[in-house]
Amino acid sequence: MANKDQSSGTMEWKMDIPDAGAKVPEPECSLVQQGWMRVKILVIGMAMRTQRFLMKSWNIGVDEPMKFIYCLKVAVALSIVSLFYYMRPLYEGVGGNAMWAIMTVVVVFEYTVGAALYKCINRGIATVAGGMLGIGIDWIASQSGEKFEPIILGTAVFILAVVVTFSRFIPSVKEKFDYGASIFILTFSLVSVSGYRVEKLWMMAHQRISTIAIGASLCILITMLFCPAWAGEKLHNKTILNLEQLANSLEGFVAEYFKNDETSATKEDNNDQQLQEYKCVLDSKATEESMASYAIWEPAHGGFTFGYPWKQYLQIGAAARSCAYSIDNLRSCICSEMQAPLFLRNHIKEECMKLSTCSSEVLKELATMIRTMRKSSKIELCIGEMNFAVQQLHNTLKTLPSNISLRDSLPKIVEEQPAKASIIEILPVAALVTLLTETATRIGEIVDEVNKLASLAEFEVDDESELKENSTGVGDQQHQAMKIPQSF
């Protein structure tokens, strides 16, 4: 801003500088602009969420294409069964009950063959039984006169609802016929109650049973003939994967513990996915039980016969989870803040590494045995090496108080002197040895369960020459190891 000085005739410039703490006025936005900005942010946010959802869906389809195929099979089944509504000859053949065929497809079509068979068979048996019983009760009620007919029907529905619902709490019924019990109550109630107002009850029941049979048959055919997903095969592969994951985690944790002796072992550097694989085994119980319950309904497929001992896979899974809990305790010990001195860990390093390697070899050999469905000729050798490694580790631990020197932890200038470790320093080492021994014991339980599976499923035996050759090599080690020591 310029001002003219009257006395001197010169021009003076003045500038108004705002205070540092003063707020600069911002242009006010109108309500329309604010509303537009909010709409814009909302649309962009929805677009980003939609993009993330589509990317996640695409990744699921790429990782497991069978899920996308399952969706196609459901669409094909619904399209075919819808013809009963679109084509007049088919619609007139089933009357107005064509909707029951569509409902059946929607309800019973499952991802695996075993699950679809379980629901189809349960629905078929329950529908026929409930329909026949409902017609019989309706006939008895109709013969009793109009006065007692609703009383008899209501009493029958009440009693059967109580009995059948209670039967669902019985473990054997709940395992195999839980879905069928629900359908039985539904069908009996519909037929018996509808008979009080419908004259042609037999015709209605016949049409509903026919449409349900058509829908169930279509589901079974499409599920079994087009890219079938077998529950038994998935349980088989899941068990193999669990054993391999246990082997990888066990060997990885011990190797990580002794990998760098100059770095503190208390650092929990377990970001490697291989070390965390055992956690998948801990959460596999519900999945395995579901697969086993559906697998018993499946016909013979692949190398699995009808009546294959699927329940034995649950025993193997229980033993594997017990081993996984032991590995989890081992991880806690390895990542604990209280660690043994470096010279103590070096003293047992070789034996611990050998035991973890032998234990992992046993688990991997068991996985191979289940995968090939053949009795392994190497399993006895691996077990003997594992037992011998346990005995060597215990013998090494007994020498800790007297045979330890400081050569690995002190500079070469210092003269070597015999060192005796204190109890507090030995405790972490003793805990590590105990957990490794416990893990080996749990692996022995898995071996027993896999051997039972081999016996029940009649696994093929390797050549006798290979068995004799390996058994002679195992003899000397088994005489030394015998059994895994439970304490030291």
VMD Tcl script that draws the C-alpha trace (Angstrom):
set ca {
  {0.00 0.00 0.00}
  {1.51 3.34 -1.03}
  {1.04 6.68 0.82}
  {2.37 10.09 -0.22}
  {4.33 12.14 2.38}
  {3.17 15.76 2.01}
  {6.27 17.38 3.63}
  {8.99 15.60 1.75}
  {7.08 14.84 -1.41}
  {8.20 11.18 -1.38}
  {6.19 7.98 -1.57}
  {6.03 5.55 1.43}
  {5.12 1.87 1.22}
  {3.30 0.08 4.05}
  {2.69 -3.69 4.33}
  {0.28 -5.39 6.76}
  {1.86 -8.61 8.02}
  {-0.60 -10.92 9.87}
  {0.34 -12.41 13.23}
  {1.89 -15.85 13.30}
  {-0.96 -17.22 15.41}
  {-3.69 -15.75 13.25}
  {-5.74 -18.22 11.17}
  {-5.92 -17.71 7.47}
  {-9.56 -17.57 6.45}
  {-10.59 -20.44 4.23}
  {-13.17 -20.12 1.51}
  {-16.49 -21.42 2.70}
  {-17.96 -24.34 0.77}
  {-21.56 -24.35 -0.01}
  {-23.81 -27.19 1.13}
  {-23.99 -28.47 -2.42}
  {-20.21 -28.74 -2.68}
  {-19.94 -30.49 0.70}
  {-22.64 -32.97 -0.30}
  {-20.92 -33.63 -3.62}
  {-17.58 -34.30 -1.88}
  {-19.21 -36.79 0.48}
  {-20.89 -38.61 -2.37}
  {-17.60 -38.67 -4.23}
  {-15.75 -40.17 -1.25}
  {-18.53 -42.73 -0.74}
  {-18.45 -43.83 -4.38}
  {-14.64 -44.12 -4.41}
  {-14.72 -46.14 -1.17}
  {-17.35 -48.52 -2.54}
  {-15.36 -48.93 -5.75}
  {-12.20 -49.79 -3.82}
  {-14.06 -52.32 -1.62}
  {-15.60 -53.90 -4.70}
  {-12.20 -54.17 -6.33}
  {-10.69 -55.84 -3.25}
  {-13.64 -58.25 -3.08}
  {-13.29 -59.19 -6.75}
  {-9.53 -59.70 -6.39}
  {-10.04 -61.92 -3.36}
  {-12.71 -63.93 -5.19}
  {-10.42 -64.31 -8.20}
  {-7.57 -65.55 -6.00}
  {-9.87 -68.13 -4.38}
  {-10.90 -69.40 -7.82}
  {-7.30 -69.59 -9.00}
  {-6.08 -71.37 -5.87}
  {-8.97 -73.87 -5.78}
  {-10.58 -74.23 -9.21}
  {-12.80 -77.06 -7.93}
  {-14.86 -74.47 -6.06}
  {-15.64 -72.66 -9.29}
  {-16.49 -75.98 -10.94}
  {-18.84 -76.73 -8.06}
  {-20.66 -73.45 -8.70}
  {-21.06 -74.41 -12.36}
  {-22.46 -77.81 -11.40}
  {-25.06 -76.21 -9.12}
  {-26.09 -73.85 -11.93}
  {-26.42 -76.73 -14.40}
  {-28.54 -78.78 -11.97}
  {-30.88 -75.86 -11.29}
  {-31.19 -75.09 -15.01}
  {-32.14 -78.69 -15.80}
  {-34.64 -79.06 -12.97}
  {-36.25 -75.74 -13.91}
  {-37.47 -77.40 -17.12}
  {-40.29 -78.93 -15.08}
  {-41.74 -75.43 -14.90}
  {-40.90 -74.29 -18.42}
  {-42.08 -77.38 -20.33}
  {-45.80 -78.04 -20.07}
  {-45.69 -81.87 -20.44}
  {-43.26 -82.13 -17.53}
  {-45.20 -79.62 -15.45}
  {-48.48 -81.47 -15.98}
  {-46.78 -84.74 -15.05}
  {-45.81 -83.55 -11.58}
  {-48.64 -81.11 -11.02}
  {-47.90 -78.02 -8.98}
  {-45.17 -79.77 -6.95}
  {-42.33 -79.04 -9.39}
  {-41.00 -76.53 -6.88}
  {-40.03 -79.41 -4.58}
  {-37.49 -80.60 -7.16}
  {-35.88 -77.15 -7.24}
  {-35.86 -76.97 -3.44}
  {-34.25 -80.41 -3.27}
  {-31.42 -79.38 -5.60}
  {-30.76 -76.22 -3.61}
  {-30.75 -78.05 -0.27}
  {-28.90 -81.31 -1.01}
  {-26.30 -80.26 -3.60}
  {-22.98 -80.23 -1.73}
  {-19.32 -79.72 -2.59}
  {-18.18 -83.32 -2.05}
  {-19.77 -86.53 -3.29}
  {-20.05 -87.92 0.23}
  {-21.91 -84.87 1.53}
  {-24.33 -84.94 -1.41}
  {-24.99 -88.67 -0.97}
  {-25.47 -88.20 2.76}
  {-28.14 -85.56 2.23}
  {-29.83 -87.27 -0.73}
  {-30.12 -90.64 1.01}
  {-31.30 -89.06 4.25}
  {-33.82 -86.88 2.45}
  {-35.13 -89.79 0.36}
  {-35.57 -92.21 3.26}
  {-37.01 -89.56 5.57}
  {-39.44 -88.31 2.91}
  {-40.78 -91.80 2.14}
  {-40.99 -92.79 5.81}
  {-42.59 -89.51 6.87}
  {-45.04 -89.57 3.97}
  {-46.14 -93.16 4.53}
  {-46.54 -92.65 8.26}
  {-48.42 -89.40 7.68}
  {-50.87 -91.11 5.31}
  {-51.36 -93.94 7.80}
  {-52.05 -91.58 10.71}
  {-54.41 -89.55 8.51}
  {-56.37 -92.69 7.59}
  {-56.65 -93.74 11.24}
  {-57.82 -90.25 12.19}
  {-60.38 -90.13 9.38}
  {-61.91 -93.40 10.61}
  {-62.40 -91.96 14.08}
  {-64.92 -89.34 13.02}
  {-64.79 -85.59 12.55}
  {-64.78 -84.94 16.28}
  {-61.65 -86.95 17.12}
  {-59.77 -86.48 13.82}
  {-57.96 -83.22 14.71}
  {-57.21 -84.52 18.20}
  {-55.55 -87.67 16.86}
  {-53.59 -85.76 14.23}
  {-52.38 -83.13 16.72}
  {-51.41 -85.79 19.27}
  {-49.48 -87.81 16.67}
  {-47.57 -84.73 15.48}
  {-46.70 -83.81 19.08}
  {-45.49 -87.28 20.09}
  {-43.43 -87.90 16.95}
  {-41.91 -84.42 17.10}
  {-40.74 -85.06 20.68}
  {-39.38 -88.55 19.93}
  {-37.58 -87.70 16.68}
  {-36.14 -84.44 18.02}
  {-34.80 -86.24 21.09}
  {-33.24 -88.92 18.87}
  {-31.07 -86.22 17.31}
  {-29.18 -85.95 20.60}
  {-28.13 -89.62 20.41}
  {-24.53 -89.63 19.05}
  {-25.01 -92.50 16.59}
  {-28.20 -90.96 15.17}
  {-26.77 -87.44 15.09}
  {-23.68 -88.62 13.21}
  {-25.52 -90.34 10.35}
  {-29.18 -89.31 10.37}
  {-29.39 -85.83 11.83}
  {-30.48 -84.26 8.56}
  {-32.91 -87.13 7.89}
  {-34.58 -86.63 11.28}
  {-35.35 -83.00 10.43}
  {-36.78 -83.94 7.04}
  {-38.87 -86.73 8.63}
  {-40.54 -84.27 11.00}
  {-41.14 -81.80 8.16}
  {-42.66 -84.38 5.80}
  {-44.82 -86.08 8.42}
  {-46.18 -82.77 9.67}
  {-46.97 -81.51 6.14}
  {-48.68 -84.73 5.04}
  {-50.66 -85.37 8.21}
  {-51.81 -81.78 8.66}
  {-52.55 -81.29 4.93}
  {-54.71 -84.43 4.98}
  {-57.23 -82.68 7.19}
  {-58.11 -80.24 4.36}
  {-56.89 -82.01 1.18}
  {-59.00 -84.79 -0.27}
  {-56.49 -86.38 -2.67}
  {-53.76 -86.82 -0.09}
  {-52.23 -89.90 -1.71}
  {-51.82 -88.13 -5.05}
  {-50.20 -85.10 -3.40}
  {-47.75 -87.30 -1.44}
  {-46.91 -89.29 -4.55}
  {-46.14 -86.15 -6.58}
  {-43.95 -84.65 -3.86}
  {-41.98 -87.86 -3.37}
  {-41.51 -88.14 -7.15}
  {-40.22 -84.59 -7.54}
  {-37.87 -84.97 -4.57}
  {-36.55 -88.22 -6.05}
  {-35.98 -86.48 -9.39}
  {-34.06 -83.62 -7.78}
  {-31.96 -85.92 -5.60}
  {-31.10 -88.25 -8.50}
  {-30.04 -85.30 -10.64}
  {-27.76 -84.05 -7.85}
  {-26.12 -87.44 -7.42}
  {-25.49 -87.88 -11.16}
  {-23.99 -84.43 -11.68}
  {-21.90 -84.62 -8.50}
  {-20.41 -88.04 -9.32}
  {-20.00 -87.79 -13.10}
  {-18.64 -84.28 -13.62}
  {-15.35 -83.48 -11.86}
  {-16.25 -85.25 -8.60}
  {-14.74 -84.02 -5.34}
  {-14.35 -87.00 -3.00}
  {-14.40 -86.36 0.74}
  {-12.33 -89.49 1.36}
  {-9.60 -88.39 -1.01}
  {-9.49 -84.95 0.62}
  {-9.18 -86.56 4.07}
  {-6.41 -88.81 2.74}
  {-4.46 -85.86 1.33}
  {-5.11 -83.75 4.43}
  {-3.58 -86.42 6.66}
  {-0.49 -86.65 4.46}
  {-0.12 -82.86 4.46}
  {-0.40 -82.73 8.27}
  {2.45 -85.21 8.73}
  {4.67 -83.33 6.29}
  {3.91 -80.02 8.02}
  {4.85 -81.49 11.39}
  {8.13 -82.75 9.95}
  {8.97 -79.36 8.42}
  {8.15 -77.42 11.59}
  {10.06 -79.76 13.91}
  {13.20 -79.75 11.82}
  {12.91 -76.02 11.15}
  {12.60 -74.97 14.81}
  {15.62 -76.95 15.96}
  {17.68 -75.76 13.00}
  {16.65 -72.15 13.73}
  {17.65 -72.56 17.37}
  {21.20 -73.67 16.51}
  {21.59 -71.76 13.23}
  {23.52 -68.76 14.57}
  {25.15 -69.23 17.92}
  {26.28 -65.59 18.08}
  {22.72 -64.32 17.97}
  {20.50 -64.55 21.01}
  {18.11 -67.43 20.74}
  {15.42 -65.42 22.43}
  {14.59 -63.56 19.23}
  {11.39 -64.97 17.85}
  {12.23 -64.92 14.16}
  {9.44 -67.27 13.13}
  {8.12 -65.34 10.18}
  {9.06 -68.22 7.95}
  {5.84 -69.90 6.92}
  {7.46 -73.31 7.15}
  {7.96 -72.94 10.89}
  {4.30 -72.11 11.47}
  {2.87 -75.01 9.46}
  {2.22 -77.10 12.57}
  {-0.51 -74.65 13.62}
  {-2.66 -75.85 10.74}
  {-2.60 -79.31 12.33}
  {-3.92 -77.92 15.62}
  {-7.04 -76.56 13.90}
  {-7.79 -79.60 11.70}
  {-10.06 -81.60 14.02}
  {-13.42 -80.25 12.82}
  {-12.43 -80.55 9.15}
  {-11.23 -84.13 9.55}
  {-14.35 -85.22 11.42}
  {-16.58 -83.68 8.77}
  {-14.66 -85.34 5.93}
  {-14.67 -88.73 7.68}
  {-18.43 -88.60 8.34}
  {-19.08 -87.91 4.64}
  {-16.46 -90.34 3.30}
  {-18.27 -93.38 4.72}
  {-21.17 -92.69 2.34}
  {-19.02 -92.67 -0.79}
  {-18.72 -95.64 -3.17}
  {-15.40 -97.16 -4.20}
  {-13.18 -94.66 -6.00}
  {-9.51 -94.57 -6.88}
  {-7.60 -96.85 -4.53}
  {-10.30 -96.70 -1.85}
  {-12.83 -99.50 -1.55}
  {-16.32 -99.22 -0.12}
  {-16.12 -99.56 3.66}
  {-12.57 -98.18 3.77}
  {-11.46 -97.54 7.40}
  {-11.92 -93.78 7.28}
  {-12.40 -93.59 11.05}
  {-8.78 -94.63 11.52}
  {-7.74 -91.35 9.90}
  {-9.33 -89.60 12.87}
  {-7.05 -91.56 15.21}
  {-4.04 -90.55 13.14}
  {-5.24 -86.95 13.23}
  {-5.60 -87.06 17.03}
  {-2.04 -88.42 17.39}
  {-0.77 -85.76 14.97}
  {-2.43 -82.98 16.99}
  {-0.83 -84.35 20.15}
  {2.53 -84.15 18.40}
  {1.71 -80.62 17.22}
  {1.03 -79.52 20.80}
  {4.42 -80.91 21.77}
  {6.04 -78.95 18.94}
  {4.21 -75.83 20.11}
  {5.69 -76.31 23.58}
  {9.08 -76.81 21.95}
  {8.67 -73.50 20.12}
  {7.84 -71.76 23.40}
  {10.96 -73.23 24.97}
  {13.17 -72.20 22.07}
  {11.76 -68.65 21.99}
  {11.83 -68.23 25.76}
  {13.72 -65.31 27.30}
  {15.62 -67.64 29.65}
  {18.18 -69.47 27.52}
  {21.16 -71.66 28.26}
  {24.69 -70.27 27.80}
  {26.31 -70.68 24.42}
  {28.77 -73.39 25.51}
  {25.92 -75.52 26.90}
  {23.93 -75.28 23.68}
  {27.00 -76.15 21.64}
  {27.48 -79.23 23.79}
  {24.12 -80.75 22.76}
  {23.84 -79.19 19.31}
  {24.89 -82.23 17.29}
  {22.62 -84.67 19.16}
  {19.59 -82.34 19.01}
  {20.05 -81.77 15.30}
  {20.36 -85.50 14.72}
  {17.21 -86.27 16.74}
  {15.15 -83.64 14.94}
  {16.36 -84.93 11.57}
  {15.56 -88.54 12.44}
  {12.13 -87.61 13.82}
  {11.32 -85.64 10.68}
  {12.40 -88.58 8.54}
  {9.98 -90.84 10.41}
  {7.10 -88.42 9.81}
  {7.95 -88.04 6.14}
  {8.22 -91.80 5.72}
  {4.80 -92.21 7.32}
  {3.39 -89.62 4.90}
  {4.91 -91.55 1.99}
  {3.49 -94.77 3.36}
  {-0.04 -93.35 3.43}
  {0.36 -91.68 0.02}
  {1.52 -94.85 -1.75}
  {-0.69 -97.13 0.39}
  {2.23 -99.52 0.78}
  {3.96 -100.73 3.93}
  {7.31 -99.00 3.94}
  {10.49 -101.07 4.10}
  {12.39 -98.11 5.59}
  {10.12 -97.20 8.49}
  {11.72 -99.63 10.95}
  {15.16 -98.28 10.10}
  {13.99 -94.69 10.64}
  {12.38 -95.57 13.98}
  {15.55 -97.31 15.13}
  {17.65 -94.28 14.24}
  {15.25 -91.97 16.08}
  {15.33 -94.11 19.24}
  {19.11 -94.33 19.11}
  {19.33 -90.52 18.70}
  {17.16 -90.09 21.83}
  {19.47 -92.35 23.81}
  {22.55 -90.48 22.60}
  {20.99 -87.13 23.56}
  {20.25 -88.36 27.08}
  {23.77 -89.71 27.46}
  {25.18 -86.37 26.36}
  {23.00 -84.51 28.84}
  {24.35 -86.61 31.71}
  {27.89 -85.38 30.96}
  {27.03 -81.69 31.27}
  {28.33 -81.04 34.83}
  {31.75 -82.64 34.28}
  {32.76 -82.51 30.60}
  {32.21 -78.89 29.59}
  {34.91 -76.37 28.81}
  {34.78 -72.69 27.90}
  {36.74 -73.00 24.66}
  {33.77 -71.89 22.57}
  {32.82 -68.88 24.65}
  {36.17 -67.37 25.77}
  {39.01 -65.86 23.70}
  {41.98 -68.07 22.91}
  {44.20 -65.95 25.17}
  {42.37 -67.20 28.25}
  {43.61 -70.53 29.46}
  {40.99 -73.28 29.24}
  {39.60 -74.24 32.61}
  {36.96 -76.83 33.47}
  {33.56 -75.23 34.00}
  {30.55 -76.49 35.91}
  {27.19 -75.19 34.87}
  {24.71 -74.12 37.50}
  {21.24 -75.58 37.84}
  {19.60 -72.46 36.42}
  {21.80 -72.68 33.31}
  {21.09 -76.38 32.82}
  {17.29 -76.05 33.19}
  {16.66 -74.64 29.65}
  {18.80 -77.41 28.17}
  {16.97 -80.05 30.20}
  {13.62 -78.61 29.10}
  {14.68 -78.71 25.46}
  {15.82 -82.33 25.75}
  {12.60 -83.29 27.55}
  {10.41 -81.72 24.87}
  {12.39 -83.32 22.06}
  {11.99 -86.68 23.80}
  {8.28 -86.05 24.30}
  {7.93 -85.20 20.61}
  {9.67 -88.45 19.67}
  {7.24 -90.33 21.91}
  {4.28 -88.65 20.21}
  {5.72 -89.61 16.83}
  {5.81 -93.20 18.08}
  {2.07 -92.97 18.72}
  {1.53 -91.76 15.15}
  {3.54 -94.76 13.92}
  {1.22 -97.11 15.82}
  {-1.92 -95.52 14.35}
  {-0.53 -95.59 10.81}
  {0.37 -99.26 11.24}
  {-3.23 -99.94 12.30}
  {-4.44 -98.17 9.16}
  {-2.07 -100.27 7.05}
  {-3.47 -103.41 8.64}
  {-7.15 -102.42 8.32}
  {-6.79 -101.11 4.75}
  {-4.53 -104.04 3.77}
  {-1.67 -101.99 2.40}
  {0.59 -103.78 -0.02}
  {3.94 -105.00 1.31}
  {7.28 -104.15 -0.33}
  {9.49 -106.89 -1.71}
  {10.73 -109.37 0.88}
  {14.30 -108.88 -0.25}
  {14.13 -105.17 0.64}
  {12.54 -105.94 3.99}
  {15.27 -108.43 4.90}
  {18.02 -106.08 3.75}
  {16.70 -103.23 5.87}
  {15.84 -105.37 8.87}
  {19.45 -106.61 9.18}
  {20.69 -103.01 9.26}
  {18.21 -102.06 11.95}
  {19.06 -104.90 14.30}
  {22.19 -103.47 15.93}
  {20.65 -100.03 16.49}
  {17.45 -101.46 17.96}
  {19.42 -103.51 20.49}
  {21.05 -100.30 21.68}
  {17.99 -98.05 21.59}
  {15.16 -100.52 22.33}
  {12.55 -97.98 23.50}
  {12.39 -94.24 23.81}
  {13.32 -93.30 27.38}
  {10.53 -91.48 29.20}
  {12.85 -89.75 31.68}
  {16.50 -89.18 32.35}
}
mol new
graphics top color blue
foreach p $ca { graphics top sphere $p radius 0.5 }
foreach p [lrange $ca 0 end-1] q [lrange $ca 1 end] { graphics top cylinder $p $q radius 0.2 }
display resetview
